Amino acid sequence: MLLLFVAVLVSAIAVSYSAHWNRQLLNTLYGELNERDKAQAEWGRLILEQSTWTAASRIENLASEQLKMRVPSADEVRMVAP
């Protein structure tokens, strides 16, 4: 009888531990999923920022304003033969 009581007690403790461990793993999983969602949102913002910084009109404006570059006239263009 004592052996049966000990077996039931050990089984109850094992079930309790298993449920607790399962809750901890689920909390960890949800935390990681939340972190993944934040990283994906940040990635989207960075892609948008990159496309803004590399827009052709922006580069052309910076080249003309800051570097004083301009499109050469036709007589300034030299054709180079291979």
C-alpha positions as CSV (number, residue, x, y, z in Angstrom):
1,M,0.0,0.0,0.0
2,L,2.8,2.4,0.8
3,L,4.5,1.6,-2.5
4,L,1.3,2.5,-4.3
5,F,1.0,5.8,-2.4
6,V,4.6,6.7,-3.3
7,A,4.0,5.9,-6.9
8,V,0.9,8.1,-7.1
9,L,2.8,10.9,-5.3
10,V,5.8,10.7,-7.7
11,S,3.4,10.6,-10.6
12,A,1.6,13.7,-9.4
13,I,4.8,15.6,-8.9
14,A,5.9,14.5,-12.4
15,V,2.7,15.8,-14.0
16,S,3.0,19.0,-12.1
17,Y,6.6,19.5,-13.2
18,S,5.7,18.6,-16.8
19,A,2.9,21.2,-16.9
20,H,5.2,23.8,-15.4
21,W,7.9,23.0,-17.9
22,N,5.4,23.2,-20.7
23,R,4.2,26.7,-19.6
24,Q,7.8,27.9,-19.5
25,L,8.5,26.6,-23.0
26,L,5.4,28.2,-24.3
27,N,6.3,31.5,-22.7
28,T,9.8,31.3,-24.3
29,L,8.2,30.4,-27.7
30,Y,5.9,33.4,-27.5
31,G,8.7,35.7,-26.6
32,E,10.8,34.4,-29.5
33,L,7.8,34.9,-31.9
34,N,7.4,38.4,-30.6
35,E,11.1,39.1,-31.2
36,R,10.8,37.7,-34.7
37,D,7.9,39.9,-35.5
38,K,9.8,43.0,-34.2
39,A,12.8,42.0,-36.4
40,Q,10.6,41.6,-39.5
41,A,9.1,45.0,-38.9
42,E,12.5,46.5,-38.5
43,W,13.7,44.8,-41.7
44,G,10.8,46.3,-43.6
45,R,11.6,49.7,-42.3
46,L,15.2,49.3,-43.3
47,I,14.3,48.2,-46.8
48,L,12.1,51.2,-47.2
49,E,14.9,53.5,-45.9
50,Q,17.4,51.9,-48.2
51,S,15.1,52.5,-51.2
52,T,14.6,56.1,-50.2
53,W,18.4,56.7,-49.8
54,T,19.1,55.0,-53.2
55,A,16.4,56.7,-55.2
56,A,17.8,58.0,-58.5
57,S,16.3,61.4,-58.1
58,R,17.9,61.8,-54.6
59,I,21.3,60.7,-55.9
60,E,21.0,63.1,-58.8
61,N,20.1,66.0,-56.5
62,L,22.9,65.3,-54.1
63,A,25.4,65.0,-57.0
64,S,24.4,68.3,-58.5
65,E,24.0,70.3,-55.2
66,Q,26.8,69.0,-53.0
67,L,29.4,67.8,-55.6
68,K,28.5,70.4,-58.3
69,M,28.2,67.6,-60.9
70,R,26.3,68.1,-64.1
71,V,25.4,66.2,-67.2
72,P,28.0,67.0,-69.9
73,S,27.1,68.7,-73.1
74,A,27.3,66.9,-76.4
75,D,30.6,68.5,-77.3
76,E,32.2,67.5,-74.0
77,V,31.5,63.8,-74.6
78,R,34.4,61.8,-76.0
79,M,33.8,58.3,-77.5
80,V,36.5,55.8,-76.7
81,A,37.1,53.0,-79.1
82,P,38.1,49.6,-77.7
